[in-house]
Amino acid sequence: MPVALEHLAHAPSSAPLIDAAGLRLFLDAVPDPRDRRGRRHPLSAVLAAAAAAVLAGARSLAAIGEWITDAPRWAVRTLGFAPDPLTGQMVVPHPATVRRLLARLDGDALDAAIGAFLSTRAARTRDEPGTLWPIAVDGKTVRGSRTRTTVTISLLSARTHSGEVLAQRQVAEKSNEIPCFAPLLNGIDLTHAVITADALHTQHGHGTYLRSRGAHYIAVVKKNHPGLFDRVRALPWREITLDHYERTRAHHRDEIRRLKTAAFAHLDYPDARA
């Protein structure tokens, strides 16, 4: 199953058919890999049906094909399929046709379309004044992507804390995640967003970029940035009031979290508050 549809599987949906029908407007931007001759079904309808299947619980290409085959007439019509002009019957693609089409799609274009849809849907829930929108930027490797002839595929994604993937980019084979950071977020409205990422992305350029986009950020400072790490450690933490204390057990160990906040105008980082 395409990675973009796998991400869609983690998105909460109380009305899979309605969400899939709304997704059709974004899927129109995905290029059709089929020859113009013999196109029986619109690409956006096939992709919307696959998305509806995933939102309804399908987790494999076989399950997607079965869902489309078994869907009622009114449902497939809502998703964009048209009745046969001669017989009036509602014909849907064979499961094998769906599998071949999904395998030939432009993965980046499908990622962008689904990411734009999820970003727009998430934006409806963050219109309350004063509300900050958390977005986590993190990298991962695609399971099973490494073979005898190919290296592991690494992806950098931006997702909400509810699990919706807003954008995703493949990391170049001989590079790292840092050059992908700004291009990944360029298509997302970052106004009043709070971006979190690991210590690799604690970069002056990233901080300046995020503030220019109207976003806030939480930068993790570790010893891979020795100068900044030493300046942060030298701050008068003993004189700062403890705001939050939490002790939990996770990953078979005790975890203690202490939170202190303070503003330091002289800290050499874009709009930094320790």
N, C-alpha and C positions, 0 to 999 in steps of 0.2 A: 504494500500500500504506500502511495507517495507520502513523503515526510510531512508535507503541508496538511494532508488529510489526517495524519496521525496527531498533529497538533490540534486540529479542529476537534478531535475526539476528546481532548481534555477540557474543552470549553463547555461551561454549563449551559444547558439549553432546556427550557421548559416547554418549548414549542418547536421541535426540529423542523417541521415542514415550513412554518412561517419564517424561521431563520434562513433556511435554505433558499426559499423564494426571494428573500431580501438579498441574499448573496449573489443572485443572478446578475444584478446590476454591476457588480465588481468583476464577475467572471467574464464579462464581455471583452475585457482587456487582455484575456489570455489568448495567444495566437493558436489557430486551429492547425494541427499538423497534418490533417487529412487532405487528400486531393479534392479539388472542387467538384469533380464528377463523383457521383455516388454518395454524397452526403445526405443521409436520410433524416438525421436528427440534428437539431442545433447543438453546438458544442456546449453552450451555457446550460442547456436543459440537462444534458448528460452529466455535466459536472455538478449541477445543483442537485440532481438525484443522488449522485454519489455522496455529496455532502449531507443530504438528508438522511441517508442510510447510516453514515458515520455518527451523526448527531443522535440517531435513534438507537445506537448501540453496536452497529456492525464494526468488526475489528479486523477484517481481512477482505481481500479482493473477491473471494468467493461469496462472503456474506453480503458484500455490497451488491453484487450481481443478483443474488437471490432476493434481496429487499426490493430492488427495482422491478424484478419480474413479478413479485407478489403484491406490489403497491396497487391500491384501488384506482379506478379510472379518474376520479376527481382529483386525487393526489398528484398523479403524473401530469394531468392537465395544468394544475397549479404551478408545477415546476417548469413548464414551458414546452411540453410535448403537444403536438397537434394531432387530431384524428386523421386517419387515412381519408383522402378526398373521395375515393371511390366507394369504400365499404363503410366509412364512418367509425371503424374500430380504432381504439387507442393502441398503437403498436409501440413497444419499448425495445431498446436494443438488447441483443442477446448478451448474457454475462461474459462470454468470450470477447465480444466486441468492446465491452466496457473495459475489460482487463487490458486489451491491446491499446486502447486509446489512452488510458491512464499511464501506461508505460512509455508512450511517445510524447507526452506533454513536456512543455518547457517548465521545469521544476521551479526556477526562480520567478517566472511570471505567475505561476499558481500560488507560490508563497506570498508574493506581493499582493495579489488579489485577496486572498484569505486574511492576510495581515491587515489590509486596509479595512476590510469588513469588520474584523474583530475590534480594531481601534475605534471605528465609528460607533459600534455597538457599546463599547466600554465608555465612550465619551458621554453617552446619555445618562450614565450613573454618576458622573462627576461634575454636574452643573451646579451643585450647591456652593454658595459663596464661601470662600475660606477653606474649602476642601482641597487637600493635596492628593495627587494621584501617584501611587507607588508603581514604579517599573523596575524590574530586575534585569540586568544585562549579564548574561552568563554564557560560557562556552561548553560544548560537549562534543563527544565523538559519536558518529553514527554506528550503531551496533551492526556488526557483520560487514562493514565496509572494507575492512582490510583483507586482501587476498594475497596470493603468491606474486601477483603482478602489479597490484595497486597498493598505495599507502592508505592509512586510515583517513577518512573524511572528517574534518572538523568543522563545526558550525558555531556561529555566534548568534544568539537570539535575544530578543527583548520581549519580556512577558509580564503580564500583570500578576499580582499576588493571588489572583483567583485561577491562574493557570492558562490564560488566553495568550497565545503567541502573537505579538503585534508585528514583528518583523524578524527576518532571519537572513543571514548571509554566510556563504561558505568561505572559510579561511584559506587563503592561498597556501599551497603545499610548502613553499620555502619561506613563509612569513609567519606572523603571529596575529593575535587578535587586535592589537593596538591600531593598525591602519583601518580595520573594519568598523571601529567604534562609531565615528561620525557618519559614514555612509549608511550604517545600519539604522540610525535614528533620524536620518534626514526626512523620511516619509511619515514621521509620527508627530502629532501636535504635542509638544512638550510643555506647553504653558501650564504652570502650577503642578508640574510633575516632579516627583522625587526619584532620582536615579540611584540605584545601588549597583555596585560591581565589585569584583575582587581587587586585590592590591595591585594587580598588573595594570589596571586602568586608572590608577592614581597618577595622572599626568597633568601638567600645567595646561597643555593644549586641550585636554578633555574638559577641564574645569572651565576654561574660557569659553569653549564651544557651548557647553550646557547653559552657562549664564547668558550667553548671547541669544539662546533659544527660549529664555524665560523659565528655565528649569532650575530646580534645586538638586543637590546631590549629597550623598554620604560617601566620603572617600576613606578607604581602609589604608592605614599607614603602617607598613611593616619595614623590616630592615633592608628590603630591596631598594628602598629610597632612604639611604642612611642619613643624608643631610636633614631632610624633613622629619625623619624619625627622631633624630636627636633634638631638634627644636621642639617637637611636641612633647617629648619626655621631660624637657627642661621647664615646661610650664608649671606654675605653682599649684599642682593638683591637690595638695594637702589642705590648701586654703579654700577650695571650692566645695560647695555643699553637694552631698550625694543626693541625686534626684530619684534614682530607682535602684532597687536591689532585688535580684531574683535568683533563687537556687533551685535547680531542677536536675533530674537524672535523664540522660539521653546517651545513646551510643555506648551503653554499658559503663557510663562514668558520670560523676557529679559535675554539673556545669554551674558556674557562678557568674552572673552578669551584673556589673555595676555601671551605672550611667551618671555621668557628670557633664554639664554643659556650661560653656562660657564663651565669650566673644573676645578675640584678640586681633586688634587692627594691624599689629606688626607681623603677624604670621604670614610668611611668604607663600601664599597660595590664593587663587582667585576667590574672593569673597569668603574666606575661610572662617569657620567658627569651630573651635576645638570641642 
